[in-house]
Amino acid sequence: MRRHLLLAAGTLAAVAAVPAAASAGTVSFSKEALGRLTYTAAPGERNAITTSVATAATLRLTDTNPITIAPSAAATCRRIGPGDVHCTRGHFAAVALLARDGKDLVRPAGEPRTVVDAGPGDDRIELGRAPNRSRTEVQGGDGIDEATYDKSTMSITFDRAGSGGRGPLRDEDRLAADVEVLTGSALGDRLTGTPANEVFRPGGGDDVVSGGGGRDRFEMGAAPDGADRITGTGGFEVVSYALRTAPIRATVNGGGADDGAAGEGDELVRVGGVEGGRAADTITVAPHPPVLVAGRPALGGAPALTPAPGSFQLKGGPGDDAITGGAGADTLDGGPGRDALVSGAGDDHVAAKDGEPDAVECGDGPRDTFTRDAADTALAGCELDFAQLTAPAERIVIGRAAVSPGSHAARAATPLRVRVSWRHPRSWKRLRYVALRVRQDGLAVGGVLIAPRVRLLQGQGAVVLDPRASTLRRGGRTVAATLVVRLDPSLAGTRLTADLVAVDRAGRTQEERDVARIRVA
């Protein structure tokens, strides 16, 4: 049997708070709307509030803290124990549970119709526990609040946008937008999100989970838990296997139902990123088929797979991971371990600074950047990150640098003209880029990237380039550029030094320090 739930993210019915006793929660009764029973927890306490259908005529209310019966509820409820009250169901048609502040647990029976106001704090609301029909509305409040069906004995169909259907029990649970986390049952569920930023924890079973367009997270369990299909909207959704201790393989947006642990059978569709776990994971952006014209590949020959477009966040965890990017502007982060990180054709960022030797290779994007350790000696093909850009201790010569004039008197925010050239021993085409790096007190504050192969001049940091006034020339063995830049006003009154750094297509780096000095007025 499948339990179907209809959810709405709109405003829930307001519930008037009843003053609570100093050291105990209070149960009260009002005659409005066919009668409403309200339980208000005492402030400053951590509560575990439960309602259950004791008999056809009795609703049981319990809390780990004492419960006081207000005079208004004296004819409706009787005290069984310090935190145990029985109330006659025929006197009221609705229940309100106000947990107030603290990290609370609320377990509503959902019958009669119930409103839960979890209040401030990271709260947990357990739904779908009772065998009866559930009609519960949940407000989260401040903090990270979770609505969970992990105690349900039936699978769940849950649409946070309010478009879900009803099953044999005709449940009508609703969640407000400030309930951030939705956890499914141990069976095969169907969970659907809204455009808000939400967290989904599918649980066991073969689940079908769809994001609604926000920055959603799909948090998979610590162990294989079914063949789940996770569908995003091509935006910022991230699937996380961070709790896993065994290796996972994930092909983002392709490859069929073969993601997760060996034999798990997850499928990731139109998501924006993947996080690995604590073992040696393999995370890849799927290739996509070529464009076909009249049934034939547009460029002729046999169909070939090309990197997928779009931007992805690919993150490993502890362990020796292998991560491969696609054609978009991706972020690759291997985490701790000896990782292999290969970016694609877009303007990627590769994060390899983890204290361990990694193998990194960047693609053809002209603006790839990276952070790295000195141990990452295999790094090749990546472009510029001025804060990390250093040459190896052993001097490598891949050409001759020149900067003129060698001394500058400049004014902040005023055009400054600098001529830069680099002569390679064989051909300018062997240069991947030349970088003019500007330092203040030894720290990089900005610079200019010169990528001759793609005719790119790009200012970074506190050095603002005027691309219209600047020129780039390539020919023979030499790359030469006339750079017109403005220094950020924050540099007024400082003394700067400039370095010139070149990287060839093999990834070898030559650094010429203190090639120019700049006094900024």
ZIQUI-V353453 format. One record per residue. N is the residue number from 0. RES is the residue in three letters. D_LAST is the distance of its C-alpha to the last C-alpha in whole Angstrom. Layout:
N,RES,D_LAST
N,RES,D_LAST
//
This chain:
0,MET,77
1,ARG,73
2,ARG,72
3,HIS,70
4,LEU,67
5,LEU,66
6,LEU,63
7,ALA,60
8,ALA,57
9,GLY,57
10,THR,58
11,LEU,60
12,ALA,63
13,ALA,62
14,VAL,64
15,ALA,64
16,ALA,63
17,VAL,66
18,PRO,65
19,ALA,66
20,ALA,68
21,ALA,65
22,SER,67
23,ALA,68
24,GLY,68
25,THR,70
26,VAL,72
27,SER,73
28,PHE,75
29,SER,74
30,LYS,77
31,GLU,74
32,ALA,74
33,LEU,78
34,GLY,77
35,ARG,73
36,LEU,73
37,THR,70
38,TYR,69
39,THR,66
40,ALA,64
41,ALA,63
42,PRO,60
43,GLY,58
44,GLU,61
45,ARG,61
46,ASN,63
47,ALA,66
48,ILE,67
49,THR,70
50,THR,73
51,SER,76
52,VAL,79
53,ALA,81
54,THR,84
55,ALA,85
56,ALA,85
57,THR,82
58,LEU,79
59,ARG,77
60,LEU,74
61,THR,73
62,ASP,70
63,THR,69
64,ASN,68
65,PRO,71
66,ILE,72
67,THR,73
68,ILE,76
69,ALA,75
70,PRO,78
71,SER,77
72,ALA,78
73,ALA,81
74,ALA,83
75,THR,81
76,CYS,80
77,ARG,82
78,ARG,80
79,ILE,81
80,GLY,79
81,PRO,76
82,GLY,74
83,ASP,76
84,VAL,77
85,HIS,80
86,CYS,80
87,THR,82
88,ARG,81
89,GLY,83
90,HIS,81
91,PHE,78
92,ALA,77
93,ALA,73
94,VAL,71
95,ALA,68
96,LEU,66
97,LEU,63
98,ALA,61
99,ARG,59
100,ASP,56
101,GLY,56
102,LYS,56
103,ASP,60
104,LEU,62
105,VAL,64
106,ARG,67
107,PRO,69
108,ALA,72
109,GLY,71
110,GLU,75
111,PRO,75
112,ARG,72
113,THR,69
114,VAL,65
115,VAL,63
116,ASP,60
117,ALA,58
118,GLY,56
119,PRO,53
120,GLY,52
121,ASP,53
122,ASP,56
123,ARG,59
124,ILE,62
125,GLU,65
126,LEU,66
127,GLY,70
128,ARG,71
129,ALA,75
130,PRO,77
131,ASN,77
132,ARG,75
133,SER,72
134,ARG,70
135,THR,67
136,GLU,64
137,VAL,61
138,GLN,58
139,GLY,55
140,GLY,53
141,ASP,50
142,GLY,49
143,ILE,50
144,ASP,54
145,GLU,56
146,ALA,60
147,THR,62
148,TYR,65
149,ASP,66
150,LYS,69
151,SER,70
152,THR,73
153,MET,73
154,SER,70
155,ILE,68
156,THR,66
157,PHE,63
158,ASP,61
159,ARG,59
160,ALA,58
161,GLY,62
162,SER,64
163,GLY,66
164,GLY,69
165,ARG,72
166,GLY,74
167,PRO,78
168,LEU,76
169,ARG,74
170,ASP,71
171,GLU,69
172,ASP,66
173,ARG,63
174,LEU,59
175,ALA,56
176,ALA,53
177,ASP,52
178,VAL,54
179,GLU,52
180,VAL,54
181,LEU,57
182,THR,60
183,GLY,63
184,SER,66
185,ALA,68
186,LEU,69
187,GLY,68
188,ASP,66
189,ARG,64
190,LEU,61
191,THR,59
192,GLY,55
193,THR,53
194,PRO,50
195,ALA,49
196,ASN,47
197,GLU,50
198,VAL,52
199,PHE,55
200,ARG,57
201,PRO,60
202,GLY,62
203,GLY,65
204,GLY,67
205,ASP,66
206,ASP,64
207,VAL,62
208,VAL,59
209,SER,57
210,GLY,53
211,GLY,53
212,GLY,49
213,GLY,47
214,ARG,45
215,ASP,48
216,ARG,49
217,PHE,53
218,GLU,53
219,MET,56
220,GLY,59
221,ALA,59
222,ALA,62
223,PRO,63
224,ASP,64
225,GLY,65
226,ALA,64
227,ASP,62
228,ARG,60
229,ILE,57
230,THR,55
231,GLY,52
232,THR,51
233,GLY,48
234,GLY,45
235,PHE,44
236,GLU,47
237,VAL,47
238,VAL,51
239,SER,51
240,TYR,53
241,ALA,51
242,LEU,54
243,ARG,56
244,THR,57
245,ALA,59
246,PRO,57
247,ILE,56
248,ARG,56
249,ALA,54
250,THR,54
251,VAL,51
252,ASN,53
253,GLY,56
254,GLY,59
255,GLY,61
256,ALA,62
257,ASP,61
258,ASP,58
259,GLY,58
260,ALA,60
261,ALA,63
262,GLY,66
263,GLU,64
264,GLY,64
265,ASP,60
266,GLU,59
267,LEU,55
268,VAL,55
269,ARG,52
270,VAL,50
271,GLY,46
272,GLY,46
273,VAL,48
274,GLU,48
275,GLY,50
276,GLY,52
277,ARG,52
278,ALA,54
279,ALA,53
280,ASP,53
281,THR,52
282,ILE,50
283,THR,50
284,VAL,49
285,ALA,52
286,PRO,52
287,HIS,54
288,PRO,56
289,PRO,56
290,VAL,56
291,LEU,60
292,VAL,61
293,ALA,65
294,GLY,65
295,ARG,63
296,PRO,60
297,ALA,58
298,LEU,57
299,GLY,60
300,GLY,62
301,ALA,62
302,PRO,60
303,ALA,57
304,LEU,55
305,THR,51
306,PRO,49
307,ALA,49
308,PRO,46
309,GLY,44
310,SER,42
311,PHE,43
312,GLN,42
313,LEU,44
314,LYS,44
315,GLY,46
316,GLY,47
317,PRO,49
318,GLY,51
319,ASP,50
320,ASP,49
321,ALA,49
322,ILE,47
323,THR,47
324,GLY,44
325,GLY,45
326,ALA,44
327,GLY,41
328,ALA,38
329,ASP,40
330,THR,38
331,LEU,41
332,ASP,41
333,GLY,43
334,GLY,43
335,PRO,45
336,GLY,47
337,ARG,47
338,ASP,46
339,ALA,46
340,LEU,44
341,VAL,44
342,SER,42
343,GLY,43
344,ALA,41
345,GLY,39
346,ASP,35
347,ASP,36
348,HIS,35
349,VAL,37
350,ALA,36
351,ALA,38
352,LYS,36
353,ASP,40
354,GLY,40
355,GLU,43
356,PRO,43
357,ASP,43
358,ALA,44
359,VAL,41
360,GLU,41
361,CYS,39
362,GLY,41
363,ASP,39
364,GLY,37
365,PRO,33
366,ARG,31
367,ASP,33
368,THR,31
369,PHE,33
370,THR,32
371,ARG,35
372,ASP,36
373,ALA,36
374,ALA,40
375,ASP,40
376,THR,40
377,ALA,42
378,LEU,39
379,ALA,39
380,GLY,38
381,CYS,35
382,GLU,31
383,LEU,28
384,ASP,27
385,PHE,24
386,ALA,24
387,GLN,28
388,LEU,27
389,THR,29
390,ALA,31
391,PRO,34
392,ALA,35
393,GLU,37
394,ARG,35
395,ILE,36
396,VAL,35
397,ILE,35
398,GLY,34
399,ARG,31
400,ALA,27
401,ALA,25
402,VAL,21
403,SER,20
404,PRO,18
405,GLY,17
406,SER,14
407,HIS,11
408,ALA,8
409,ALA,6
410,ARG,5
411,ALA,6
412,ALA,10
413,THR,10
414,PRO,13
415,LEU,12
416,ARG,16
417,VAL,17
418,ARG,21
419,VAL,23
420,SER,26
421,TRP,29
422,ARG,33
423,HIS,35
424,PRO,39
425,ARG,41
426,SER,39
427,TRP,36
428,LYS,38
429,ARG,38
430,LEU,35
431,ARG,34
432,TYR,30
433,VAL,27
434,ALA,24
435,LEU,21
436,ARG,19
437,VAL,16
438,ARG,16
439,GLN,14
440,ASP,16
441,GLY,19
442,LEU,19
443,ALA,19
444,VAL,17
445,GLY,18
446,GLY,18
447,VAL,21
448,LEU,24
449,ILE,27
450,ALA,30
451,PRO,32
452,ARG,36
453,VAL,35
454,ARG,32
455,LEU,29
456,LEU,26
457,GLN,24
458,GLY,21
459,GLN,21
460,GLY,19
461,ALA,15
462,VAL,15
463,VAL,16
464,LEU,19
465,ASP,20
466,PRO,23
467,ARG,25
468,ALA,22
469,SER,23
470,THR,26
471,LEU,28
472,ARG,31
473,ARG,34
474,GLY,36
475,GLY,39
476,ARG,37
477,THR,33
478,VAL,31
479,ALA,28
480,ALA,25
481,THR,22
482,LEU,20
483,VAL,17
484,VAL,15
485,ARG,12
486,LEU,10
487,ASP,11
488,PRO,9
489,SER,11
490,LEU,8
491,ALA,5
492,GLY,5
493,THR,7
494,ARG,9
495,LEU,11
496,THR,15
497,ALA,17
498,ASP,20
499,LEU,23
500,VAL,26
501,ALA,29
502,VAL,32
503,ASP,36
504,ARG,38
505,ALA,40
506,GLY,37
507,ARG,37
508,THR,33
509,GLN,31
510,GLU,28
511,GLU,26
512,ARG,23
513,ASP,20
514,VAL,20
515,ALA,16
516,ARG,13
517,ILE,10
518,ARG,7
519,VAL,4
520,ALA,0
//
